[in-house]
């Protein structure tokens, strides 16, 4: 799940439901915002989800907390090997939030990860991502 800013709200609800019904399986959230201190929405909830085993991994990116901007797609690239492994194991990939920049950048990053980690050509990587979409394993709720 990739949910920068308020785009993370549906993923919080998704994790609440998983907790309520006792669903198992790995979950991974990439969350990004400008500043951790003021913009880490639902931080307590996500910390509890990690402690309870509802959320397996949480990677955060706060773009204005340091001189060099760090975005969710940077965190995805930093974990590209593991992210590729999850996709190969059947993971679903969801993106919520800003359609103008973030969603486009995340999509390009997914394609780059598939190309690099999967040893695929650009055309093969694009086909792989389109297959994820056709299989309903890659969904976007962007605005």
Backbone as a chain_set.jsonl record, in Angstrom:
{"seq": "XXXXXXXXXXXXXXXXXXXXXXXXXXXXXXXXXXXXXXXXXXXXXXXXXXXXXXXXXXXXXXXXXXXXXXXXXXXXXXXXXXXXXXXXXXXXXXXXXXXXXXXXXXXXXXXXXXXXXXXXXXXXXXXXXXXXXXXXXXXXXXX", "coords": {"N": [[0.846, -1.165, 0.0], [0.527, 2.191, -0.826], [0.354, 5.241, 0.499], [0.455, 8.381, 0.611], [0.166, 11.344, 2.611], [-3.168, 12.43, 3.195], [-4.14, 10.42, 1.676], [-3.714, 8.046, 2.879], [-5.778, 7.284, 4.515], [-7.856, 5.386, 3.617], [-6.349, 3.044, 3.768], [-5.811, 2.774, 6.442], [-8.392, 2.169, 7.346], [-8.71, -0.264, 6.004], [-6.767, -1.818, 7.31], [-7.828, -1.748, 9.885], [-10.147, -3.252, 9.49], [-8.997, -5.722, 8.793], [-7.781, -6.315, 11.219], [-10.02, -6.545, 12.861], [-11.395, -8.784, 11.795], [-9.524, -10.701, 12.067], [-7.744, -11.309, 10.036], [-4.986, -12.747, 8.328], [-1.686, -12.653, 6.937], [0.806, -10.971, 5.008], [1.348, -7.44, 5.222], [2.148, -4.246, 3.952], [3.035, -0.937, 4.263], [3.707, 2.071, 2.657], [4.21, 5.216, 3.662], [3.942, 8.69, 3.237], [4.688, 12.141, 3.819], [4.973, 15.704, 4.384], [6.188, 16.567, 6.885], [7.232, 14.762, 9.716], [6.555, 15.349, 12.402], [4.215, 16.947, 12.32], [2.592, 15.863, 10.332], [2.221, 13.103, 10.298], [-0.127, 11.241, 9.884], [-2.401, 9.294, 11.721], [-0.442, 7.962, 13.169], [-0.25, 6.687, 15.708], [-2.115, 4.631, 15.395], [-0.949, 3.124, 13.302], [1.434, 2.349, 14.497], [0.422, 0.711, 16.502], [-0.808, -1.239, 14.905], [1.476, -2.424, 13.814], [2.646, -3.459, 16.173], [0.674, -5.275, 16.89], [0.82, -7.075, 14.861], [-0.729, -6.785, 12.611], [0.043, -5.062, 10.635], [2.761, -5.62, 8.703], [5.077, -4.336, 7.711], [6.274, -0.992, 7.756], [7.128, 1.742, 5.974], [8.354, 4.966, 5.971], [8.327, 8.287, 4.612], [9.399, 11.463, 4.873], [9.309, 14.378, 3.426], [10.242, 16.993, 3.977], [11.779, 16.994, 6.259], [14.491, 16.927, 6.19], [17.37, 18.153, 4.439], [17.627, 17.073, 1.835], [15.057, 16.006, -0.201], [12.884, 13.322, 0.49], [10.859, 10.872, -0.818], [7.949, 8.667, -1.069], [8.415, 6.993, -3.261], [11.173, 6.91, -3.293], [11.68, 5.418, -1.011], [10.478, 3.048, -1.803], [12.22, 2.29, -3.886], [14.483, 1.866, -2.374], [13.819, -0.448, -1.118], [13.559, -2.232, -3.129], [14.259, -4.874, -3.942], [12.961, -6.547, -2.077], [10.337, -5.678, -2.421], [9.875, -6.43, -5.068], [10.039, -9.213, -4.697], [7.766, -9.639, -3.097], [5.747, -8.962, -4.96], [6.155, -10.973, -6.854], [5.404, -13.11, -5.33], [2.721, -12.858, -5.289], [1.554, -10.559, -4.227], [-0.721, -7.833, -3.712], [-1.013, -4.517, -4.95], [-1.586, -1.338, -3.912], [-2.467, 2.075, -4.433], [-3.036, 5.235, -3.094], [-4.216, 8.601, -3.16], [-2.639, 11.636, -4.248], [-3.035, 12.306, -7.622], [-1.736, 13.803, -9.544], [1.111, 14.082, -9.286], [2.413, 12.259, -7.364], [1.19, 9.651, -7.754], [1.832, 9.122, -10.421], [4.615, 9.124, -10.267], [5.02, 6.99, -8.499], [3.967, 4.895, -10.02], [5.801, 4.885, -12.174], [8.038, 4.148, -10.712], [7.384, 1.57, -9.807], [7.384, 0.23, -12.247], [10.08, 0.553, -12.924], [11.284, -0.902, -10.863], [10.345, -3.484, -11.448], [11.591, -3.84, -13.896], [14.356, -3.645, -13.22], [14.754, -5.416, -10.969], [13.471, -7.696, -11.85], [14.838, -8.275, -14.111], [13.956, -7.466, -16.634], [13.063, -6.173, -19.874], [12.171, -2.799, -20.824], [9.702, -2.853, -22.185], [8.785, -5.41, -21.41], [8.587, -5.016, -18.649], [6.589, -3.065, -18.563], [4.487, -4.579, -19.593], [4.269, -6.509, -17.573], [3.373, -4.926, -15.403], [0.951, -4.042, -16.46], [-0.332, -6.493, -16.594], [-0.569, -7.004, -13.851], [-2.479, -5.072, -13.252], [-4.635, -5.994, -14.84], [-5.147, -8.37, -13.539], [-6.244, -7.411, -11.321], [-4.561, -6.797, -9.242], [-3.164, -4.53, -8.929], [-4.15, -1.568, -7.956], [-5.522, 1.71, -8.067], [-6.525, 4.506, -6.255], [-6.828, 7.427, -6.864], [-6.731, 10.993, -6.936]], "CA": [[0.0, 0.0, 0.0], [1.249, 3.456, -0.871], [-0.633, 6.243, 0.86], [0.971, 9.647, 1.109], [-0.776, 12.332, 3.138], [-4.504, 11.943, 3.54], [-4.393, 9.226, 0.876], [-3.502, 6.87, 3.714], [-6.99, 6.99, 5.294], [-8.481, 4.107, 3.278], [-5.501, 1.929, 4.196], [-6.07, 2.644, 7.877], [-9.658, 1.435, 7.459], [-8.425, -1.622, 5.547], [-6.054, -2.503, 8.396], [-8.784, -1.914, 10.981], [-10.992, -4.388, 9.148], [-8.182, -6.944, 8.916], [-7.624, -6.58, 12.64], [-11.322, -6.958, 13.391], [-11.777, -10.127, 11.349], [-8.419, -11.617, 12.338], [-7.09, -11.696, 8.783], [-3.545, -12.943, 8.387], [-1.005, -12.369, 5.681], [1.71, -9.836, 5.104], [0.907, -6.13, 4.759], [3.263, -3.313, 3.914], [2.573, 0.407, 3.966], [4.626, 3.183, 2.421], [3.499, 6.45, 3.989], [4.762, 9.878, 3.073], [4.122, 13.463, 4.07], [6.061, 16.679, 4.444], [6.901, 16.573, 8.167], [6.8, 13.712, 10.632], [5.971, 15.895, 13.628], [2.87, 17.504, 12.126], [1.838, 15.256, 9.23], [2.204, 11.641, 10.342], [-1.514, 10.908, 10.185], [-2.704, 7.962, 12.281], [0.804, 7.34, 13.613], [-0.51, 5.763, 16.82], [-2.794, 3.453, 14.844], [-0.003, 2.302, 12.544], [2.353, 1.764, 15.474], [-0.307, -0.396, 17.14], [-0.953, -2.303, 13.901], [2.765, -3.125, 13.764], [2.79, -4.213, 17.425], [-0.314, -6.357, 16.893], [1.063, -7.975, 13.744], [-1.672, -6.531, 11.522], [0.88, -4.426, 9.627], [4.062, -6.281, 8.734], [6.157, -3.373, 7.462], [5.902, 0.405, 7.569], [8.222, 2.597, 5.515], [7.894, 6.35, 5.927], [9.137, 9.265, 3.895], [8.992, 12.824, 5.216], [10.109, 15.098, 2.431], [10.807, 18.272, 4.412], [12.479, 16.843, 7.539], [15.919, 16.977, 5.945], [17.687, 19.013, 3.29], [17.341, 16.321, 0.612], [13.682, 15.497, -0.136], [12.697, 11.875, 0.396], [9.466, 10.57, -1.132], [7.621, 7.243, -0.972], [9.049, 6.229, -4.337], [12.558, 6.671, -2.869], [11.634, 4.285, -0.068], [10.197, 1.854, -2.603], [13.464, 1.895, -4.563], [15.386, 1.355, -1.347], [13.368, -1.795, -0.753], [13.115, -2.783, -4.406], [14.393, -6.331, -3.993], [11.889, -7.163, -1.297], [9.067, -5.339, -3.064], [9.783, -7.336, -6.216], [9.748, -10.548, -4.181], [6.355, -9.654, -2.694], [4.933, -9.004, -6.181], [6.301, -12.305, -7.43], [4.682, -14.047, -4.456], [1.282, -12.648, -5.436], [1.071, -9.389, -3.495], [-1.544, -6.808, -4.346], [-0.364, -3.218, -4.817], [-2.605, -0.291, -3.898], [-1.965, 3.44, -4.332], [-4.089, 6.209, -2.826], [-3.754, 9.963, -2.958], [-2.414, 12.617, -5.304], [-2.903, 11.746, -8.97], [-0.942, 14.65, -10.436], [2.546, 13.795, -9.236], [2.809, 11.073, -6.618], [0.747, 8.398, -8.371], [2.624, 8.925, -11.634], [5.972, 8.767, -9.851], [4.968, 5.636, -7.931], [3.794, 3.973, -11.14], [7.096, 4.789, -12.862], [8.956, 3.428, -9.828], [7.025, 0.15, -9.867], [7.872, -0.28, -13.532], [11.542, 0.511, -12.832], [11.621, -2.029, -9.985], [10.096, -4.709, -12.204], [12.635, -3.932, -14.913], [15.663, -3.897, -12.609], [14.785, -6.61, -10.119], [12.998, -8.844, -12.62], [15.695, -8.48, -15.275], [13.082, -7.358, -17.798], [13.185, -4.993, -20.724], [11.141, -1.801, -20.534], [8.422, -3.367, -22.692], [8.371, -6.52, -20.548], [8.179, -4.447, -17.359], [5.276, -2.447, -18.78], [3.525, -5.681, -19.735], [4.112, -7.091, -16.239], [2.525, -4.021, -14.611], [-0.402, -4.097, -17.042], [-0.904, -7.77, -16.146], [-0.995, -6.805, -12.463], [-3.741, -4.326, -13.31], [-5.669, -6.887, -15.377], [-5.437, -9.365, -12.497], [-6.783, -6.621, -10.205], [-3.562, -6.798, -8.163], [-2.623, -3.179, -8.876], [-5.307, -0.664, -7.951], [-5.222, 3.093, -7.704], [-7.626, 5.394, -5.877], [-6.105, 8.693, -6.874], [-7.594, 12.14, -7.263]], "C": [[0.895, 1.233, 0.0], [0.223, 4.549, -0.628], [-0.037, 7.5, 1.436], [-0.143, 10.574, 1.595], [-2.105, 11.719, 3.514], [-4.908, 10.735, 2.706], [-4.223, 7.943, 1.661], [-4.782, 6.428, 4.436], [-7.668, 5.675, 4.894], [-7.666, 2.896, 3.731], [-5.617, 1.709, 5.699], [-7.349, 1.832, 8.085], [-9.478, -0.025, 7.048], [-7.745, -2.425, 6.649], [-6.955, -2.701, 9.612], [-9.684, -3.116, 10.722], [-10.221, -5.699, 9.289], [-7.991, -7.326, 10.381], [-8.911, -7.143, 13.23], [-11.666, -8.403, 13.021], [-10.666, -11.154, 11.576], [-7.715, -12.11, 11.094], [-5.574, -11.806, 8.992], [-2.956, -12.699, 7.006], [-0.201, -11.095, 5.835], [1.065, -8.568, 4.56], [2.068, -5.162, 4.901], [2.716, -1.961, 3.492], [3.752, 1.344, 3.764], [3.809, 4.443, 2.666], [4.443, 7.631, 3.831], [3.978, 11.145, 3.351], [5.294, 14.439, 4.155], [6.872, 16.57, 5.73], [6.334, 15.523, 9.123], [6.045, 14.29, 11.826], [4.528, 16.358, 13.446], [2.003, 16.727, 11.146], [1.783, 13.73, 9.249], [0.821, 11.199, 10.816], [-1.626, 9.47, 10.673], [-1.451, 7.224, 12.769], [0.563, 6.326, 14.728], [-1.181, 4.488, 16.317], [-1.803, 2.539, 14.133], [1.022, 1.643, 13.466], [1.693, 0.572, 16.163], [-0.505, -1.556, 16.16], [0.334, -3.105, 13.765], [2.906, -4.02, 14.997], [1.863, -5.424, 17.462], [-0.121, -7.353, 15.753], [0.09, -7.814, 12.586], [-0.945, -5.896, 10.34], [2.279, -5.007, 9.763], [5.204, -5.287, 8.64], [5.552, -1.993, 7.277], [7.151, 1.179, 7.174], [7.667, 4.003, 5.369], [8.882, 7.227, 5.181], [8.583, 10.647, 4.219], [9.889, 13.78, 4.444], [10.78, 16.363, 2.939], [11.564, 18.187, 5.749], [13.998, 16.852, 7.395], [16.133, 17.803, 4.691], [17.313, 18.352, 1.967], [15.948, 15.711, 0.733], [13.639, 13.993, -0.364], [11.206, 11.62, 0.226], [9.219, 9.066, -1.027], [8.304, 6.434, -2.064], [10.54, 6.0, -4.056], [12.632, 5.491, -1.912], [11.35, 2.979, -0.807], [11.467, 1.366, -3.301], [14.458, 1.316, -3.565], [15.061, -0.058, -0.909], [12.979, -2.586, -1.997], [13.216, -4.305, -4.499], [13.266, -7.032, -3.257], [10.526, -6.874, -1.918], [8.839, -6.231, -4.289], [9.415, -8.744, -5.758], [8.281, -10.663, -3.778], [5.447, -9.735, -3.924], [4.981, -10.386, -6.813], [5.565, -13.368, -6.613], [3.172, -13.811, -4.473], [0.71, -11.446, -4.715], [0.181, -8.513, -4.375], [-0.908, -5.462, -4.024], [-1.418, -2.136, -4.958], [-1.948, 1.072, -3.712], [-3.154, 4.359, -4.093], [-3.499, 7.586, -2.667], [-3.608, 10.749, -4.235], [-2.164, 11.987, -6.669], [-1.924, 12.524, -9.83], [0.53, 14.294, -10.452], [2.845, 12.445, -8.609], [2.432, 9.785, -7.348], [1.535, 8.101, -9.647], [4.044, 8.488, -11.281], [6.031, 7.353, -9.283], [4.825, 4.608, -9.046], [5.112, 3.789, -11.896], [8.095, 3.988, -12.026], [8.652, 1.938, -9.826], [7.567, -0.463, -11.149], [9.406, -0.406, -13.525], [11.989, -0.666, -11.959], [11.441, -3.347, -10.721], [11.192, -4.916, -13.24], [13.972, -4.341, -14.282], [15.707, -5.21, -11.844], [14.361, -7.875, -10.869], [13.839, -9.14, -13.845], [14.905, -8.389, -16.575], [13.416, -6.118, -18.614], [12.088, -4.002, -20.319], [9.774, -2.289, -20.99], [7.898, -4.51, -21.823], [7.899, -6.026, -19.187], [6.811, -3.793, -17.475], [4.188, -3.503, -18.9], [3.245, -6.331, -18.376], [3.162, -6.243, -15.399], [1.1, -4.028, -15.152], [-1.095, -5.407, -16.657], [-1.351, -7.692, -14.691], [-2.343, -6.084, -12.42], [-4.876, -5.217, -13.793], [-6.086, -7.946, -14.367], [-6.045, -8.718, -11.255], [-5.872, -6.676, -8.979], [-2.883, -5.459, -8.037], [-3.815, -2.244, -9.044], [-4.882, 0.71, -7.481], [-6.526, 3.814, -7.384], [-6.998, 6.761, -5.73], [-7.011, 9.799, -7.385], [-6.786, 13.374, -7.494]], "O": [[1.885, 1.305, 0.728], [-0.672, 4.764, -1.445], [-0.026, 7.668, 2.656], [-1.249, 10.58, 1.053], [-2.165, 10.627, 4.079], [-5.916, 10.091, 3.0], [-4.552, 6.865, 1.167], [-4.851, 5.298, 4.919], [-8.029, 4.902, 5.782], [-8.228, 1.845, 4.042], [-5.529, 0.576, 6.171], [-7.381, 0.915, 8.905], [-10.036, -0.922, 7.68], [-8.103, -3.577, 6.895], [-6.852, -3.719, 10.297], [-9.951, -3.905, 11.629], [-10.737, -6.671, 9.842], [-8.033, -8.503, 10.739], [-8.886, -8.1, 14.004], [-12.174, -9.153, 13.854], [-10.851, -12.341, 11.307], [-7.15, -13.204, 11.088], [-4.98, -11.038, 9.749], [-3.688, -12.556, 6.026], [-0.494, -10.253, 6.684], [0.332, -8.604, 3.572], [2.861, -5.244, 5.839], [2.017, -1.851, 2.484], [4.668, 1.406, 4.584], [2.833, 4.706, 1.963], [5.602, 7.574, 4.243], [2.766, 11.207, 3.145], [6.454, 14.051, 4.015], [8.099, 16.488, 5.685], [5.122, 15.415, 9.308], [5.002, 13.762, 12.213], [3.706, 16.172, 14.343], [0.787, 16.915, 11.129], [1.327, 13.129, 8.275], [0.624, 10.835, 11.976], [-1.024, 8.555, 10.111], [-1.418, 5.994, 12.775], [1.114, 5.226, 14.694], [-0.85, 3.39, 16.766], [-1.815, 1.325, 14.335], [1.428, 0.504, 13.233], [2.333, -0.457, 16.379], [-0.383, -2.72, 16.541], [0.293, -4.327, 13.616], [3.246, -5.198, 14.879], [2.221, -6.472, 18.0], [-0.821, -8.363, 15.687], [0.087, -8.634, 11.668], [-1.276, -6.16, 9.184], [2.905, -4.896, 10.816], [6.179, -5.373, 9.386], [4.466, -1.842, 6.717], [8.111, 1.262, 7.94], [6.64, 4.212, 4.724], [10.081, 6.958, 5.123], [7.442, 10.964, 3.881], [11.063, 13.963, 4.767], [11.799, 16.774, 2.385], [11.945, 19.218, 6.305], [14.711, 16.789, 8.397], [15.185, 18.114, 3.969], [16.749, 18.997, 1.083], [15.686, 14.971, 1.681], [14.268, 13.465, -1.28], [10.39, 12.088, 1.02], [10.163, 8.283, -0.909], [8.729, 5.305, -1.82], [11.113, 5.015, -4.523], [13.542, 4.666, -1.997], [11.912, 1.934, -0.478], [11.755, 0.169, -3.306], [15.19, 0.379, -3.883], [15.918, -0.776, -0.394], [12.162, -3.504, -1.924], [12.341, -4.949, -5.078], [12.689, -7.996, -3.758], [9.655, -7.745, -1.933], [7.733, -6.724, -4.509], [8.569, -9.394, -6.372], [7.626, -11.661, -4.078], [4.48, -10.497, -3.927], [3.957, -10.907, -7.256], [5.155, -14.398, -7.146], [2.429, -14.482, -3.758], [-0.509, -11.324, -4.601], [0.319, -8.468, -5.597], [-0.33, -5.285, -2.951], [-2.068, -2.024, -5.997], [-0.999, 1.217, -2.941], [-4.161, 4.278, -4.797], [-2.413, 7.743, -2.109], [-4.36, 10.554, -5.19], [-1.208, 11.234, -6.853], [-1.338, 11.963, -10.756], [1.137, 14.211, -11.52], [3.457, 11.584, -9.24], [3.283, 8.916, -7.537], [1.866, 6.946, -9.917], [4.604, 7.594, -11.916], [6.973, 6.607, -9.55], [5.483, 3.569, -9.023], [5.492, 2.663, -12.22], [8.904, 3.237, -12.571], [9.574, 1.122, -9.843], [8.142, -1.551, -11.131], [9.953, -1.369, -14.063], [12.963, -1.346, -12.283], [12.292, -4.231, -10.629], [11.665, -6.035, -13.438], [14.633, -5.266, -14.754], [16.605, -6.025, -12.055], [14.823, -8.975, -10.569], [13.603, -10.126, -14.544], [15.155, -9.148, -17.511], [13.977, -5.147, -18.105], [11.187, -4.346, -19.555], [8.792, -2.153, -20.26], [6.703, -4.573, -21.533], [6.931, -6.547, -18.632], [5.969, -3.945, -16.591], [3.092, -3.335, -18.365], [2.099, -6.663, -18.073], [2.254, -6.771, -14.758], [0.144, -4.021, -14.376], [-2.303, -5.427, -16.421], [-2.389, -8.246, -14.329], [-3.23, -6.446, -11.647], [-5.964, -5.2, -13.217], [-7.242, -8.369, -14.343], [-6.326, -9.393, -10.265], [-6.332, -6.611, -7.839], [-2.09, -5.263, -7.116], [-4.404, -2.142, -10.12], [-4.011, 0.86, -6.623], [-7.497, 3.742, -8.138], [-6.675, 7.201, -4.627], [-7.934, 9.563, -8.165], [-7.345, 14.433, -7.78]]}, "num_chains": 1, "name": "protein.A"}
